[in-house]
Amino acid sequence: MYRRFFKRLFDIIISFTALVCLSPILVVVTIWLHFANKGAGAFFLQERPGKNAKIFKIIKYKTMTDERDENGQLLPDAARLTKVGRLVRSTSIDELPQLINVLKGDMSLIGPRPLLIQYLPLYSPTQARRHEVRPGITGWAQCNGRNAISWQDKFALDVWYVDNVSLITDIKIIFITIKKVLVRSDISSATSATMEPFNGNN
């Protein structure tokens, strides 16, 4: 009953309430990023696979500039991540616009993180089960390492969540997420400012 009905109701109520309460902060951050990103804008929309791998456009705060090298290629993430962007990312404020995705029904508050479309053909049948539920703003993998764990471990945690969706699990994830945001842990991997691309083997 929770998985089929109450989880979605919970998403609607919480996301709407959060958007209303956080609107002053969202306005300030939007203006701040507009100037910090050197004309690159405060938001970016990107196609991601959702439930049943249906494609939707995720909304996030943009934490990097669009600066390029002499060959026209984007500079590495670490070079384009601004000081303001680093703060927004470390506090997970960059994820807040996804509350709109939750309200629309593209996402849930809790679920596997929606990843890049190009990863779809790289998943094993078991890993692909992460798309049996709506993707989330936070999830079980984010509570157990986020960007600091391997892709294989992350996918295993995602599939565990798919098999164990419940109100108790979701409440537990919310409290763990709040704790991790407050201490700003697991923001980066050991070798990257964000997370290394998934290539099917890592």
C-alpha positions in Angstrom: 0.0 0.0 0.0 2.8 2.4 0.9 4.7 1.7 -2.3 1.7 2.0 -4.6 -0.1 5.0 -3.0 1.2 6.6 0.2 4.8 7.1 -1.1 3.5 9.3 -3.9 1.2 11.2 -1.6 4.1 11.7 0.8 6.2 13.0 -2.1 3.6 15.6 -3.2 2.9 16.9 0.3 6.6 17.2 1.3 7.9 18.6 -2.0 5.2 21.3 -2.2 5.7 22.3 1.4 9.5 22.4 0.9 9.3 24.5 -2.2 7.1 27.1 -0.5 9.2 27.2 2.7 12.5 27.3 0.8 11.5 29.8 -1.9 13.4 32.7 -0.3 16.6 30.6 -0.2 16.1 29.4 -3.8 15.7 33.0 -5.1 19.0 34.1 -3.4 20.9 31.0 -4.6 19.6 31.5 -8.2 20.8 35.1 -8.3 24.1 34.2 -6.7 24.9 31.4 -9.2 23.8 33.6 -12.1 26.8 35.8 -11.5 29.2 33.2 -10.2 28.8 31.0 -13.3 30.0 33.8 -15.6 27.0 33.9 -17.8 26.4 30.1 -17.9 23.1 30.5 -16.0 21.9 29.2 -12.6 20.1 26.1 -13.8 20.7 23.2 -16.1 18.2 20.7 -17.5 19.5 17.3 -18.6 17.7 14.2 -19.8 17.8 11.3 -17.4 16.1 7.9 -17.3 13.3 7.6 -14.7 11.0 4.8 -13.7 11.0 2.0 -16.3 13.9 4.0 -18.0 11.4 6.6 -19.3 13.3 9.7 -20.1 12.6 13.0 -18.3 14.5 16.3 -17.8 16.1 16.7 -14.4 16.4 20.2 -13.0 19.5 21.1 -11.0 21.4 24.2 -9.9 24.4 24.7 -12.2 27.6 24.7 -10.1 30.2 24.9 -12.9 31.0 27.5 -15.6 31.1 26.6 -19.3 34.8 27.5 -19.7 36.7 25.7 -22.5 40.3 25.2 -23.5 41.9 26.5 -26.8 40.4 23.5 -28.6 36.9 24.3 -27.6 36.7 21.4 -25.1 35.2 21.9 -21.7 37.8 22.2 -19.0 37.8 19.4 -16.3 35.1 19.5 -13.7 37.6 20.6 -11.0 38.6 23.6 -13.0 35.0 24.7 -13.8 33.6 24.2 -10.3 33.4 27.7 -8.8 33.8 28.5 -5.1 30.1 29.3 -4.9 29.3 26.1 -6.8 31.5 24.1 -4.4 29.5 25.5 -1.5 26.2 24.8 -3.1 27.3 21.3 -4.0 28.8 20.5 -0.6 25.5 21.6 1.2 23.4 19.6 -1.4 21.5 22.8 -2.3 22.2 22.0 -6.0 19.6 19.2 -5.6 16.7 21.4 -4.3 15.3 22.3 -7.8 14.5 18.6 -8.2 11.6 19.1 -5.8 9.9 20.4 -9.0 10.6 17.0 -10.6 9.1 15.3 -7.6 6.0 17.4 -7.7 5.6 16.6 -11.4 6.0 12.9 -10.8 9.3 12.4 -12.6 11.0 11.6 -9.4 10.5 10.7 -5.8 12.1 12.1 -2.6 13.7 8.7 -2.0 15.0 6.4 -4.7 18.1 5.5 -6.8 19.7 8.6 -8.2 18.8 9.2 -11.9 22.0 8.8 -13.9 23.1 9.6 -17.4 21.3 8.1 -20.4 24.5 6.8 -21.9 24.8 4.4 -19.0 21.6 2.5 -19.9 23.2 -0.1 -22.2 26.1 -0.7 -19.7 23.9 -2.0 -16.9 23.7 -5.7 -16.1 20.1 -7.0 -15.9 20.4 -6.8 -12.1 21.7 -3.3 -12.1 18.9 -2.2 -14.5 16.4 -3.1 -11.8 17.2 0.3 -10.2 14.6 1.7 -12.7 11.7 -0.3 -11.3 11.0 2.6 -9.0 11.0 6.4 -9.5 14.5 7.9 -9.1 15.1 10.0 -6.0 16.7 13.2 -4.7 18.4 11.0 -2.2 18.6 7.2 -1.7 20.1 4.3 0.1 23.3 4.5 -1.8 23.7 8.2 -0.9 23.3 7.2 2.8 26.1 4.6 2.4 28.9 6.4 0.6 27.4 8.6 -2.1 30.3 9.6 -4.4 32.9 7.9 -2.2 32.0 4.3 -3.1 32.4 2.3 -6.3 29.7 2.1 -9.0 29.2 -1.6 -8.3 28.6 -1.0 -4.6 26.2 1.9 -5.5 24.1 -0.2 -7.8 23.9 -3.0 -5.3 22.6 -0.6 -2.7 20.1 0.8 -5.3 18.7 -2.7 -6.0 18.5 -3.4 -2.3 16.3 -0.3 -2.0 14.0 -1.5 -4.8 13.4 -4.7 -2.9 12.9 -3.0 0.4 10.8 0.1 -0.2 8.9 0.9 3.0 7.9 3.9 5.1 10.4 3.0 7.8 13.2 2.7 5.2 12.4 6.1 3.7 12.2 7.8 7.0 15.6 6.3 7.9 17.1 7.5 4.6 15.8 11.0 5.3 17.4 11.3 8.7 20.7 9.8 7.5 20.7 12.2 4.5 20.1 15.2 6.8 23.0 14.1 9.0 25.3 13.7 6.0 24.4 17.1 4.5 25.1 18.7 7.8 28.6 17.2 8.1 29.1 17.5 4.3 30.4 13.9 3.9 31.0 11.8 0.7 30.7 14.7 -1.7 33.6 13.6 -3.9 35.2 10.4 -5.0 38.8 9.7 -4.1 40.0 10.8 -7.6 37.5 13.3 -8.8 35.7 16.6 -7.9 32.4 14.8 -8.5 32.3 11.1 -9.5 34.1 9.2 -12.2 32.1 8.2 -15.3 30.6 4.7 -15.3 32.1 2.5 -18.0 30.4 -0.8 -17.2 33.4 -2.2 -15.3 34.1 0.2 -12.4 
